[in-house]
């Protein structure tokens, strides 16, 4: 991202004036034609329009806006110089509040433009119905006479009052609630769906009307009719076309600078859009940001220094859409649909450091809007932040050594773990406790009595073996729930919770060292792990406590959650038929213990009136209170390694992917990205290998992945990130395949038949632990 986009000038003149000024100087001869159209649908629509030569939209805009060329932009929503924030714990919430305290004046919108005051239109008494519009449209298409349709579009988009008159379900009703926008959605859809297939003079008339509406001199706060007009204009498909981006940008800025109460209405109206329309809005905004960052034809846009507010305005409107999406269960679109992969190609660390230094101030950074940053980009931020911390810790150790006049030792630059396979958990716990100050150094593992040199493979094996042992049912730390195929914390009370801290440290080390773990925690666990995302400075502040619902319980104990749902929906007398109180019972080491969900709970019956409270308290007890000490130790262990503000950028689902990778295997993708050493992809042995592997059931495919990489999960970047290699092993075909997990490398003898290869491969991947060196 260029400096201009990150550090906009508060006094920059608006984009339209810049475009007009450039045209007057004759520096943009290409403006005599409409710019290329982004979407195929838009292209088809314009191609079917009027065939005559039509002046460009930018020419029209410049004609409207040429009179006040030197005026300043007094309302840039992006930049204010703030002192460097040293204490990262004082950072404001991640996402901007998506509002502007100072209302933007129309002089700042298009300060060069002062058009004559338009007379108040005479509003129609009865809006057109969808049927009427479709009949007019069909007639126009068959006869070629677009006069009636043109008149409708001109009138409908002439001003904000006319937009309401055209698209309100009832022109006489106020519709001042968040529940109902009052917009005739079917008519809006019909009008916009047809717009790009109309002649260009109709399309230009619509844009002229929108410009006039945005140039209106605002007096006083926005009305609900104004919000309704913004809501409708956002859905205009013309804004897919780059030549309309100047107008689109001003529309976005007006929406971005609304007050919080107005945003509240827009969010609730947006969440009621259809999935298709909602996704189109998101994609349009993401495309707008991408093309402003990396324009295919830079001459299409005003200079970046003149429109530095474009991207921040779009980001704020995206934040409104993201909030609306999160209010719907299930969401209208997956959270990954908000990712903008273009951001993978900007200087992410500079964005991160800007956010670290200035927080959520008016100094724009994409880290203020983490929902648009992909998990791959976030992983890069976390890895580089981790590397910088590792280097810093190692450098400090070296300086301390030299200052005491001691000879430096290379081992001091690493977190060196020496463990015995027979005492894996206890040795690991002792080592990590003793070397707590070294947790942020690069991890290296040595198994006592083995000659393996850790180039990454031993570290992976240590993780796998340790996790497998800790999560074994006989160990008693975690309970495995077959119905949900996940583990949950045991509620058994004990004197020492250090082993839960060890598990947290392991997860932190895995993220820190880019290792994927085969851990099956429910999504609720990662939500608790980010509650809060940064460890509080006050040690008495509760950690790992989050708001939980019966849906969270269903992900762990589906049968119990179903029973509680039955209680909530029961139509009979709950008190008489269930005979329950605000009390729960749990078995601990063969002894049944009771716990009150609230003071005096054993004497409070569950009734039809209080059953919702009972279910909520029961859920909170199981997922928060009964395991508080266990989870608090786990939380502290994780954050003792991953104490980074980069965690504030993550969703719980993204933490899970970083820790565990994805369980979804795509062996065809692995085949496409595999490299070969000594073999060619057309060699018979390689063809046998892929025929066998692609025919394996999932469990054998996971064993192969575990055998060759040390993990049966796919990293964030997909199979290509494994850098999987197959090398030729010039040994007897009686030998089994050999793997170098530290290099994700499989050494394969040149087997002569598919049957022989399959037999040897299955034996090899099914017996893959230990180096076997004496």
LOMAR-863731 format. One record per residue (C-alpha): x, y, z; residue in one letter. Coordinates in steps of 0.2 Angstrom, whole numbers, padded with zeros to 4 digits, always signed. Example, Ala and Ser with C-alpha at 12.3 -4.5 7.8 and 13.67 -1.06 7.14 Angstrom:
REM residues 2
+0062-0022+0039a;+0068-0005+0036s;
REM end
This chain:
REM residues 774
+0000+0000+0000x;+0007+0017-0005x;+0011+0030+0008x;-0003+0041+0001x;-0016+0028+0005x;-0010+0025+0023x;-0007+0043+0027x;-0020+0054+0019x;-0019+0072+0020x;-0033+0081+0029x;-0033+0095+0017x;-0034+0085+0001x;-0046+0091-0012x;-0060+0079-0017x;-0058+0067-0031x;-0071+0074-0043x;-0062+0090-0043x;-0045+0082-0047x;-0053+0072-0061x;-0061+0088-0068x;-0045+0098-0066x;-0035+0085-0075x;-0047+0084-0090x;-0047+0103-0092x;-0028+0102-0094x;-0030+0089-0107x;-0019+0076-0098x;-0032+0062-0100x;-0037+0060-0118x;-0044+0042-0114x;-0058+0050-0105x;-0067+0052-0121x;-0073+0034-0120x;-0081+0025-0106x;-0068+0015-0096x;-0068-0004-0097x;-0082-0012-0087x;-0078-0024-0073x;-0091-0036-0073x;-0097-0047-0088x;-0115-0043-0084x;-0112-0024-0084x;-0103-0026-0100x;-0117-0035-0108x;-0130-0022-0102x;-0120-0007-0109x;-0117-0016-0125x;-0136-0018-0128x;-0139+0000-0124x;-0138+0015-0136x;-0125+0013-0149x;-0121+0031-0152x;-0106+0040-0145x;-0109+0046-0128x;-0099+0058-0117x;-0091+0050-0102x;-0097+0051-0085x;-0081+0059-0079x;-0085+0073-0092x;-0102+0076-0085x;-0095+0076-0067x;-0082+0088-0071x;-0095+0099-0079x;-0105+0099-0063x;-0090+0102-0052x;-0078+0113-0061x;-0083+0130-0052x;-0074+0128-0035x;-0058+0119-0040x;-0047+0125-0026x;-0058+0121-0011x;-0051+0110+0003x;-0058+0094+0009x;-0063+0098+0027x;-0070+0081+0031x;-0057+0067+0028x;-0062+0053+0039x;-0045+0045+0040x;-0030+0055+0047x;-0026+0064+0063x;-0009+0064+0071x;-0008+0056+0087x;+0006+0052+0100x;+0014+0035+0099x;+0004+0023+0110x;+0017+0014+0121x;+0006+0004+0132x;-0002-0009+0120x;-0015-0014+0133x;-0023+0003+0131x;-0027+0000+0113x;-0045+0003+0109x;-0056-0011+0102x;-0050-0018+0086x;-0063-0012+0074x;-0067+0007+0072x;-0083+0013+0079x;-0088+0015+0061x;-0094+0033+0064x;-0089+0051+0064x;-0093+0063+0077x;-0092+0078+0066x;-0105+0078+0052x;-0098+0081+0035x;-0103+0096+0026x;-0108+0096+0008x;-0094+0108+0004x;-0082+0093+0009x;-0092+0081-0002x;-0089+0089-0018x;-0082+0106-0013x;-0079+0111-0030x;-0097+0109-0035x;-0111+0122-0032x;-0126+0117-0043x;-0141+0128-0043x;-0154+0124-0030x;-0167+0111-0037x;-0185+0114-0033x;-0193+0102-0022x;-0201+0089-0033x;-0219+0085-0033x;-0220+0067-0025x;-0231+0054-0033x;-0246+0049-0023x;-0245+0031-0028x;-0228+0022-0031x;-0227+0010-0046x;-0229-0008-0043x;-0217-0022-0049x;-0230-0028-0061x;-0232-0011-0068x;-0213-0008-0070x;-0211-0025-0078x;-0225-0022-0091x;-0217-0005-0095x;-0200-0013-0097x;-0207-0027-0108x;-0216-0015-0119x;-0200-0004-0121x;-0189-0020-0125x;-0202-0025-0139x;-0205-0008-0147x;-0189+0000-0144x;-0198+0015-0136x;-0190+0018-0119x;-0198+0035-0115x;-0209+0028-0101x;-0195+0018-0093x;-0184+0033-0095x;-0196+0044-0086x;-0198+0032-0072x;-0179+0031-0069x;-0177+0050-0070x;-0191+0053-0057x;-0186+0039-0046x;-0168+0044-0043x;-0170+0063-0045x;-0168+0066-0026x;-0169+0057-0009x;-0187+0061-0007x;-0191+0054-0024x;-0181+0038-0020x;-0192+0036-0005x;-0208+0040-0016x;-0203+0027-0028x;-0198+0013-0017x;-0207+0015-0001x;-0220+0001+0002x;-0232+0015+0009x;-0227+0033+0005x;-0239+0039+0019x;-0230+0028+0033x;-0215+0033+0042x;-0206+0016+0045x;-0195+0022+0058x;-0190+0005+0066x;-0175-0006+0064x;-0186-0021+0061x;-0193-0014+0044x;-0184-0003+0032x;-0201+0001+0023x;-0192-0002+0006x;-0201-0012-0007x;-0187-0025-0010x;-0195-0033-0024x;-0197-0017-0034x;-0179-0012-0029x;-0172-0028-0036x;-0183-0027-0052x;-0177-0009-0055x;-0159-0013-0052x;-0159-0029-0061x;-0165-0021-0077x;-0154-0005-0076x;-0139-0012-0084x;-0149-0018-0099x;-0156-0001-0103x;-0149+0012-0115x;-0135+0022-0109x;-0144+0038-0108x;-0156+0030-0095x;-0141+0024-0085x;-0133+0041-0086x;-0149+0049-0080x;-0149+0038-0065x;-0131+0043-0061x;-0135+0062-0063x;-0149+0060-0051x;-0138+0052-0038x;-0125+0066-0040x;-0138+0079-0037x;-0144+0070-0022x;-0127+0069-0015x;-0124+0087-0018x;-0139+0092-0008x;-0136+0105+0006x;-0139+0095+0022x;-0147+0105+0036x;-0149+0096+0053x;-0148+0077+0056x;-0152+0064+0043x;-0170+0058+0043x;-0175+0039+0041x;-0180+0043+0023x;-0162+0049+0020x;-0156+0032+0027x;-0168+0023+0016x;-0161+0032+0001x;-0143+0027+0006x;-0149+0009+0009x;-0156+0009-0009x;-0142+0017-0018x;-0129+0005-0010x;-0138-0009-0020x;-0135+0000-0037x;-0126-0012-0049x;-0119+0003-0058x;-0106+0004-0045x;-0097-0011-0051x;-0091-0001-0066x;-0075+0009-0062x;-0081+0024-0071x;-0093+0027-0057x;-0081+0025-0043x;-0080+0044-0040x;-0099+0044-0036x;-0098+0028-0027x;-0084+0034-0016x;-0094+0050-0011x;-0109+0039-0007x;-0098+0028+0004x;-0091+0043+0013x;-0108+0050+0017x;-0113+0033+0024x;-0097+0031+0034x;-0099+0048+0042x;-0116+0045+0049x;-0119+0045+0067x;-0119+0029+0077x;-0138+0029+0079x;-0140+0030+0060x;-0128+0016+0058x;-0138+0006+0070x;-0153+0007+0058x;-0143+0003+0043x;-0135-0013+0051x;-0152-0020+0055x;-0159-0016+0038x;-0144-0024+0029x;-0146-0040+0039x;-0163-0042+0031x;-0156-0042+0013x;-0156-0059+0003x;-0140-0068+0004x;-0137-0065-0015x;-0139-0046-0013x;-0129-0045+0003x;-0115-0055-0005x;-0115-0043-0020x;-0113-0028-0009x;-0098-0036+0000x;-0090-0041-0016x;-0093-0024-0024x;-0084-0015-0009x;-0070-0027-0009x;-0067-0025-0028x;-0068-0006-0025x;-0054-0007-0012x;-0043-0019-0023x;-0045-0008-0038x;-0040+0008-0029x;-0025-0001-0022x;-0020-0009-0038x;-0029+0000-0052x;-0028-0009-0069x;-0028+0008-0077x;-0022+0021-0065x;-0028+0035-0076x;-0046+0030-0073x;-0045+0037-0055x;-0040+0053-0047x;-0022+0053-0040x;-0021+0043-0023x;-0016+0059-0014x;-0032+0067-0019x;-0044+0053-0013x;-0035+0045+0001x;-0052+0044+0010x;-0059+0032-0003x;-0052+0016+0006x;-0056+0021+0024x;-0074+0025+0019x;-0076+0008+0010x;-0069-0001+0025x;-0081+0008+0037x;-0096+0002+0026x;-0089-0015+0025x;-0088-0015+0044x;-0107-0011+0044x;-0110-0026+0033x;-0099-0037+0044x;-0108-0032+0060x;-0125-0036+0051x;-0118-0053+0045x;-0113-0057+0063x;-0131-0053+0070x;-0139-0066+0059x;-0138-0085+0065x;-0132-0093+0054x;-0123-0079+0045x;-0129-0073+0028x;-0112-0077+0021x;-0096-0086+0028x;-0084-0074+0037x;-0071-0079+0024x;-0081-0070+0011x;-0075-0054+0019x;-0057-0058+0015x;-0048-0047+0003x;-0034-0057-0005x;-0027-0042-0013x;-0021-0037+0005x;-0009-0052+0004x;+0002-0041-0007x;+0004-0025+0003x;+0016-0022+0017x;+0007-0031+0031x;+0020-0028+0044x;+0019-0009+0041x;+0000-0010+0042x;+0002-0019+0059x;+0015-0007+0066x;+0004+0008+0061x;-0010+0000+0071x;+0002-0004+0085x;+0008+0014+0086x;-0008+0023+0083x;-0022+0011+0088x;-0039+0014+0081x;-0036+0033+0079x;-0039+0042+0063x;-0022+0035+0056x;-0029+0022+0044x;-0023+0004+0045x;-0032-0012+0038x;-0028-0020+0055x;-0042-0009+0062x;-0054-0020+0051x;-0046-0037+0053x;-0061-0046+0045x;-0055-0041+0028x;-0038-0049+0031x;-0036-0067+0026x;-0030-0080+0038x;-0015-0083+0027x;-0011-0064+0029x;-0014-0065+0048x;-0003-0080+0049x;+0011-0070+0041x;+0009-0056+0053x;+0009-0068+0068x;+0024-0077+0061x;+0034-0061+0058x;+0029-0054+0075x;+0035-0070+0083x;+0051-0070+0074x;+0055-0053+0079x;+0051-0058+0097x;+0062-0073+0095x;+0077-0062+0089x;+0074-0050+0102x;+0075-0063+0116x;+0090-0072+0109x;+0099-0055+0107x;+0096-0051+0125x;+0102-0068+0131x;+0118-0065+0120x;+0121-0048+0127x;+0118-0054+0145x;+0131-0068+0142x;+0144-0056+0135x;+0141-0043+0149x;+0145-0056+0162x;+0161-0060+0152x;+0155-0078+0148x;+0158-0087+0132x;+0143-0087+0121x;+0135-0104+0118x;+0124-0107+0102x;+0112-0117+0113x;+0107-0101+0122x;+0098-0095+0107x;+0086-0109+0107x;+0073-0117+0119x;+0081-0134+0121x;+0070-0148+0127x;+0078-0164+0132x;+0065-0177+0136x;+0064-0196+0139x;+0051-0206+0129x;+0047-0216+0144x;+0043-0200+0155x;+0037-0188+0141x;+0024-0178+0151x;+0034-0176+0167x;+0050-0172+0158x;+0042-0159+0146x;+0033-0151+0161x;+0049-0150+0171x;+0059-0143+0156x;+0046-0130+0151x;+0044-0124+0170x;+0063-0123+0172x;+0065-0113+0155x;+0050-0102+0156x;+0061-0087+0151x;+0066-0096+0135x;+0048-0100+0129x;+0049-0087+0115x;+0065-0094+0108x;+0066-0106+0093x;+0061-0124+0099x;+0073-0138+0098x;+0069-0156+0105x;+0081-0170+0109x;+0075-0187+0114x;+0088-0194+0127x;+0097-0209+0120x;+0093-0206+0102x;+0105-0199+0089x;+0092-0189+0079x;+0096-0171+0075x;+0081-0160+0076x;+0079-0151+0060x;+0060-0149+0063x;+0055-0168+0063x;+0059-0172+0081x;+0050-0156+0086x;+0034-0162+0077x;+0035-0179+0084x;+0037-0172+0102x;+0021-0162+0099x;+0012-0177+0092x;+0017-0189+0106x;+0014-0177+0120x;-0003-0172+0114x;-0008-0190+0111x;-0003-0195+0129x;-0010-0180+0138x;-0027-0182+0129x;-0028-0201+0133x;-0044-0205+0143x;-0034-0214+0156x;-0024-0198+0160x;-0040-0189+0166x;-0037-0171+0161x;-0049-0171+0146x;-0065-0180+0143x;-0069-0187+0126x;-0086-0185+0119x;-0090-0197+0106x;-0106-0189+0099x;-0097-0173+0095x;-0079-0181+0092x;-0071-0168+0103x;-0062-0166+0120x;-0067-0155+0134x;-0059-0151+0151x;-0062-0162+0165x;-0071-0154+0180x;-0062-0164+0193x;-0054-0154+0206x;-0036-0156+0210x;-0022-0147+0219x;-0011-0143+0204x;-0017-0137+0187x;+0001-0136+0180x;-0002-0149+0167x;-0017-0139+0160x;-0004-0125+0159x;+0007-0136+0149x;-0006-0140+0136x;-0008-0121+0134x;+0010-0119+0132x;+0011-0133+0119x;-0003-0124+0109x;+0006-0108+0110x;+0023-0115+0105x;+0014-0124+0090x;+0007-0107+0084x;+0024-0099+0088x;+0034-0112+0078x;+0021-0115+0064x;+0017-0132+0069x;+0000-0140+0067x;-0008-0150+0081x;-0021-0164+0080x;-0031-0157+0094x;-0050-0158+0094x;-0057-0144+0105x;-0074-0137+0101x;-0075-0119+0094x;-0081-0113+0111x;-0063-0117+0117x;-0055-0104+0105x;-0068-0091+0110x;-0064-0093+0128x;-0045-0093+0123x;-0048-0075+0116x;-0057-0069+0131x;-0048-0057+0133x;-0036-0058+0118x;-0022-0049+0128x;-0019-0055+0146x;-0025-0042+0159x;-0012-0033+0169x;-0022-0036+0185x;-0020-0054+0190x;-0037-0054+0199x;-0046-0051+0183x;-0055-0067+0177x;-0049-0075+0161x;-0056-0088+0149x;-0074-0082+0153x;-0085-0079+0138x;-0104-0078+0135x;-0110-0095+0130x;-0126-0102+0123x;-0135-0118+0121x;-0128-0119+0104x;-0110-0119+0111x;-0115-0133+0123x;-0123-0143+0108x;-0105-0143+0100x;-0099-0153+0115x;-0113-0162+0123x;-0127-0163+0109x;-0138-0175+0119x;-0138-0164+0134x;-0141-0148+0124x;-0156-0157+0115x;-0163-0161+0132x;-0162-0143+0137x;-0170-0138+0121x;-0184-0150+0125x;-0186-0142+0142x;-0187-0124+0134x;-0200-0130+0121x;-0211-0141+0133x;-0229-0135+0133x;-0234-0144+0149x;-0231-0139+0167x;-0212-0139+0169x;-0212-0138+0188x;-0224-0153+0191x;-0218-0164+0177x;-0199-0161+0178x;-0198-0158+0197x;-0181-0150+0195x;-0172-0136+0205x;-0158-0124+0201x;-0145-0137+0206x;-0134-0149+0196x;-0125-0165+0200x;-0108-0171+0194x;-0099-0187+0198x;-0081-0185+0204x;-0071-0200+0207x;-0086-0211+0210x;-0094-0198+0222x;-0110-0188+0217x;-0108-0170+0221x;-0121-0156+0220x;-0119-0138+0215x;-0131-0124+0216x;-0133-0113+0200x;-0138-0098+0211x;-0139-0095+0229x;-0152-0106+0237x;-0154-0115+0220x;-0158-0132+0229x;-0174-0124+0235x;-0179-0115+0219x;-0190-0125+0207x;-0188-0124+0188x;-0204-0117+0181x;-0211-0112+0165x;-0207-0094+0169x;-0188-0096+0175x;-0183-0111+0163x;-0173-0100+0151x;-0163-0093+0166x;-0160-0111+0172x;-0154-0117+0155x;-0142-0102+0154x;-0135-0104+0171x;-0133-0123+0168x;-0124-0120+0151x;-0113-0106+0160x;-0109-0118+0174x;-0103-0132+0162x;-0093-0122+0150x;-0086-0108+0162x;-0088-0110+0181x;-0085-0129+0183x;-0069-0129+0174x;-0063-0111+0178x;-0046-0116+0186x;-0042-0129+0173x;-0046-0117+0159x;-0037-0102+0167x;-0021-0112+0169x;-0023-0117+0150x;-0026-0099+0145x;-0011-0092+0155x;+0000-0106+0147x;-0005-0101+0129x;-0003-0083+0132x;+0014-0085+0141x;+0020-0089+0123x;+0008-0080+0112x;+0008-0063+0121x;+0005-0053+0105x;-0007-0040+0100x;-0008-0049+0083x;-0020-0061+0092x;-0032-0047+0093x;-0034-0048+0074x;-0041-0066+0075x;-0058-0074+0076x;-0059-0090+0087x;-0061-0100+0071x;-0045-0093+0064x;-0036-0098+0080x;-0042-0115+0078x;-0035-0116+0060x;-0018-0109+0066x;-0017-0122+0080x;-0024-0137+0071x;-0023-0134+0053x;-0038-0140+0042x;-0043-0158+0043x;-0049-0157+0025x;-0037-0166+0014x;-0036-0163-0005x;-0023-0176-0011x;-0026-0170-0029x;-0019-0153-0024x;-0005-0162-0015x;-0001-0171-0031x;-0001-0155-0041x;+0011-0147-0029x;+0023-0161-0026x;+0041-0159-0031x;+0052-0174-0037x;+0071-0178-0034x;+0077-0193-0045x;+0060-0196-0052x;+0049-0188-0065x;+0031-0187-0063x;+0028-0199-0078x;+0039-0213-0071x;+0030-0229-0067x;+0034-0229-0049x;+0026-0211-0047x;+0011-0216-0057x;+0009-0231-0046x;+0011-0221-0030x;-0003-0208-0035x;-0015-0222-0041x;-0013-0230-0024x;-0014-0214-0013x;-0029-0207-0022x;-0038-0223-0019x;-0033-0224-0001x;-0047-0221+0012x;-0046-0205+0022x;-0038-0214+0037x;-0023-0220+0027x;-0022-0204+0018x;-0020-0195+0035x;-0007-0209+0040x;+0003-0205+0024x;+0002-0186+0028x;+0008-0190+0046x;+0022-0201+0041x;+0029-0189+0029x;+0026-0172+0038x;+0023-0176+0056x;+0005-0170+0056x;-0011-0176+0048x;-0017-0159+0046x;-0016-0146+0032x;-0008-0130+0036x;-0016-0113+0033x;-0009-0111+0015x;-0016-0127+0009x;-0006-0143+0003x;+0005-0132-0007x;+0013-0125+0009x;+0019-0142+0014x;+0032-0142+0000x;+0030-0160-0001x;+0044-0169-0010x;+0047-0187-0017x;+0065-0193-0018x;+0072-0209-0026x;+0079-0221-0014x;+0092-0231-0023x;+0090-0246-0012x;+0082-0264-0013x;+0064-0264-0017x;+0062-0275-0002x;+0065-0260+0009x;+0051-0250+0015x;+0048-0231+0011x;+0058-0219+0022x;+0052-0201+0027x;+0061-0186+0033x;+0048-0176+0042x;+0059-0161+0045x;+0059-0159+0026x;+0042-0166+0022x;+0051-0178+0011x;+0047-0196+0006x;+0061-0208+0000x;+0053-0221-0011x;+0062-0236-0018x;+0059-0240-0037x;+0045-0253-0034x;+0041-0263-0050x;+0023-0265-0047x;+0008-0256-0040x;+0004-0271-0028x;+0022-0271-0021x;+0021-0252-0018x;+0005-0252-0010x;+0010-0266+0002x;+0026-0258+0007x;+0018-0241+0009x;+0004-0247+0020x;+0017-0256+0032x;+0028-0240+0032x;+0015-0227+0036x;+0007-0238+0049x;+0023-0240+0059x;+0030-0223+0059x;+0035-0218+0077x;+0053-0217+0083x;+0069-0216+0074x;+0074-0233+0079x;+0092-0228+0082x;+0102-0237+0095x;
REM end
